[in-house]
């Protein structure tokens, strides 16, 4: 995505992050359909621009996850095979956006009738689809305080995100490297969540490789719940 911004910006004597925000939104939305298999934005799910801000670790984040977990259990019942706290707010001591990321595993993400209405009843709207996940965020009139990612139980997507959190929690050097990547991405891309995520990609891939070696060495596996 950042390379695409560069292609558009360079002939105008601009740096990629200097393109107008609205223009980057149009470019990224179109490009995502090509970059991610099965990608689709749900009509009527837009929100106003919200700048990314990293805040110090909050010891209330685990409790906020538990509250959301109970609400999701009540709404989804047996459709939720597992509900996990993922992302940076799940790593003790790590600065993060104050948004709780939750991963819900289901038998079949294609069968949206079994989980979309239930999750949306909690005030969290389906934003996008792709072959790996369904992404939910609060409706436009609500505070962005939670993201919900629905994936297939037993999938590579499910395992990768659980392993990433487990490894960061076990390795201070990996946490520091990831924090530096987050801070660098925020400094340039606070107004562009797609570019912010992509700017961290190289470090995430490197940490992911380290995490796989750690998992093999320690015989880590997806924990039972």
N, C-alpha and C positions, 0 to 999 in steps of 0.2 A: 504494500500500500504506500509506504513512504517513497519507494522508487517511482511509483505512479505520480505522486505529488511532485517529485523532483522533475520528471519529464514535462509536466505542465508548467512548473514554476520557472525552470531555467531560462526558457526563451524570453521571459518577462523580467529577467534579472532579479528574481526572488529566490529565497531559500524555501524549502518545502513547507516549513511551519509558518511562513509568511503569507501563504495563500489565504484568502478570506475563509473564515470558518464555514460559511454556508457553501462555498465551492467545494471544500474538502468533504463536507457531508454528502454532497451530490456524487462526487467521484467515488467515495468509499462505498456508498450504498450500491452503486452500479457494479463496482469491482467485486464486492462480496459474493454476488451471484455466480461469478466465474471462479472465485478462489476456494469456495467451500461447497462440496457436493451437496445438492439438495437445499441450498440456502434459500430462505424466503423470509421477508419482513412481513409481519402481520399488519394489515391496514388498520389505521386508527390507533396505533400504539405509540405514536410519537410523544416525546416529552420536550420541554424547553431545555436549552443548553445549561448544563450543570458542570462547573469546573471541578476537576479532580483535585482532591486535597488529601495528603497523607497526614495522619494524626498518630500520636504515640499509642502504644498498645493499651487497650482498655480492659481491665479485669472483669467488666460487666459483659464483654462479648460472649463468653461461653454461656452465661445465663440467658442472653438474648437468643442465642441459638436454641437452647433448651425450650424456651417459650414457643419459638416458631416450630420446633419439632413436635411439640404437643398439639399445636394447632393443625399441623399437617397430618399427624396421625388421626386426629378427630375427623378431618375432612376426607382423607383418602382411604382410611381403613386398610384392608388387606392389599389394595392396589399398590401400596408403597412397600416394596421388598426390603428396602433399607433407606434411612435418612441420615446423612452425614454432614458434619461441618467441614467445609473445604475452604481453600483460598487463604489469604494472608491473615484474616481475623482468627483463623483456627490455629495459628502458630504463636504460642506464648512469647511475648516480648517483641514481636515484630510490628513496626509501624505499618499502617494500612489505611486504605479508604475505610471510613466508618460504615461499611455496608457488609452485612453478614451474608456470605455465600453458602448456600445449602445445596447439596446434591441429593436428589431423590432418584432411586433406582426402581424401575418398573419392569414388568415382563415384556412389554412391547411398546416402544414409544410411538409407533404408528397408530396404535389404538388410543387416540387422544380423548375419546369419550370417557375413558376410565380415569382420567386425571385432570384434564384441562378445566372443566367446569368447577371441580372441587377446589383446585388451587386458586382459580379466579374468584371464588366465593370469599377468599381471605383478603381480597383487595390487591392481588398481585396478577398482573396481566401478561398473557403470552405475547412476547415481543418478536421472537424469530424462531425459525426451524432450520435444522440441517440434518445430515444423515446421522450425526452423533448425538445430538441433544435437542431439547426444546428449552429456550431461555425465557424466563419470566422476570419481570421487574414491576414495582408498584405502579398502579394507574397514575396518570399525569397529575391528579389532584392530591396525591399522597407523597409523603417524604420518601426519598429513595434510601431506604435503610436495610433492604434485603434484596438479594438476587437468588433465584431458584433455577437450578439446572436439572432437567429431567433426562436421564439416560437409561439405557438398557442394563438390567442387572447382569453382572458377569462380563460386561464389555471391557474392551481396552480403555475406553474413556473413563469408566468408573475406576478401574485400577490405577490409572495414571495419576488422577487427581488425589486419590487417597495416599498413594506412595509419595507424591510430592510433599504433602503436608507432613507425613511421618518422617521423611528424611530431613526436611528443614528443621523439624523439632529436635532432631538428634545431632545436627552438625552446625555449630556456631559459624564456621567459615562459610558454609553455604548460605546461611541466613544473611550474613554480612554482604556477600556477593549479590544476593537477590535484592537486599535493601538498596544497595548502590544503584542497581539497575532501575529500581522503582523510582528513586529520587531523580536520576538522570532523565528518565522518561517523563516524569511529572514536570520537570523544569522546562521542557520543550513542548510537551503535548498535553498540558492540563486541560485544554479545550477540545481534545479529540481522543475519545476513548478507544477508537480503533487503532490509531497510530500509537497511542500509549501502550496498548497491549503488544503491538508488533515490535515496538522499540525494545521490549524486554525479551523478545523471542530467542535471541542468541544465547543469553544467559540461562533462560529457562531450559533450552535444549541441553546445554552443558550440565546444568544441575540434574536434569533428567537422566543423563548418562551416568553421572555419579550415583544417583539414587538407585538405578538398576544394579550397579555393582554392589552397592550397600545391601540391597535386598537379597542378592545372591549370597553375599557373605554372611548375613545375619539370618537368612532363611525367612525373611519377612514375607507375609502374605496378607491378603485383604482380611482384616479382622472380622470375626463373627460378631453379630449384634443380637 
